[in-house]
């Protein structure tokens, strides 16, 4: 699981650094269905990577770094 969420974290970081997330103005300018679908798939992949990273970090933290009451 650790490897999986680290891989997802790297993907999220790469996307953030590359500034490949389309702006609302860019989205409004899409006039071809194919381009819009391509960007939608890209954003779904990005959101899924965030979900995997967040869930993995949460599980990892609860399992190995429990805090005493």
MODELLER restraints for C-alpha pairs under 7 A, 6 or more apart:
rsr = mdl.restraints
at = mdl.atoms
rsr.add(forms.Gaussian(group=physical.xy_distance, feature=features.Distance(at['CA:1:A'], at['CA:56:A']), mean=6.56, stdev=0.5))
rsr.add(forms.Gaussian(group=physical.xy_distance, feature=features.Distance(at['CA:2:A'], at['CA:56:A']), mean=6.88, stdev=0.5))
rsr.add(forms.Gaussian(group=physical.xy_distance, feature=features.Distance(at['CA:5:A'], at['CA:52:A']), mean=5.88, stdev=0.5))
rsr.add(forms.Gaussian(group=physical.xy_distance, feature=features.Distance(at['CA:5:A'], at['CA:53:A']), mean=4.44, stdev=0.5))
rsr.add(forms.Gaussian(group=physical.xy_distance, feature=features.Distance(at['CA:5:A'], at['CA:56:A']), mean=5.38, stdev=0.5))
rsr.add(forms.Gaussian(group=physical.xy_distance, feature=features.Distance(at['CA:6:A'], at['CA:53:A']), mean=6.92, stdev=0.5))
rsr.add(forms.Gaussian(group=physical.xy_distance, feature=features.Distance(at['CA:8:A'], at['CA:49:A']), mean=4.84, stdev=0.5))
rsr.add(forms.Gaussian(group=physical.xy_distance, feature=features.Distance(at['CA:8:A'], at['CA:50:A']), mean=6.87, stdev=0.5))
rsr.add(forms.Gaussian(group=physical.xy_distance, feature=features.Distance(at['CA:8:A'], at['CA:52:A']), mean=6.49, stdev=0.5))
rsr.add(forms.Gaussian(group=physical.xy_distance, feature=features.Distance(at['CA:8:A'], at['CA:53:A']), mean=5.58, stdev=0.5))
rsr.add(forms.Gaussian(group=physical.xy_distance, feature=features.Distance(at['CA:9:A'], at['CA:53:A']), mean=5.71, stdev=0.5))
rsr.add(forms.Gaussian(group=physical.xy_distance, feature=features.Distance(at['CA:11:A'], at['CA:49:A']), mean=6.98, stdev=0.5))
rsr.add(forms.Gaussian(group=physical.xy_distance, feature=features.Distance(at['CA:12:A'], at['CA:46:A']), mean=6.46, stdev=0.5))
rsr.add(forms.Gaussian(group=physical.xy_distance, feature=features.Distance(at['CA:12:A'], at['CA:49:A']), mean=6.48, stdev=0.5))
rsr.add(forms.Gaussian(group=physical.xy_distance, feature=features.Distance(at['CA:12:A'], at['CA:50:A']), mean=6.63, stdev=0.5))
rsr.add(forms.Gaussian(group=physical.xy_distance, feature=features.Distance(at['CA:30:A'], at['CA:36:A']), mean=6.24, stdev=0.5))
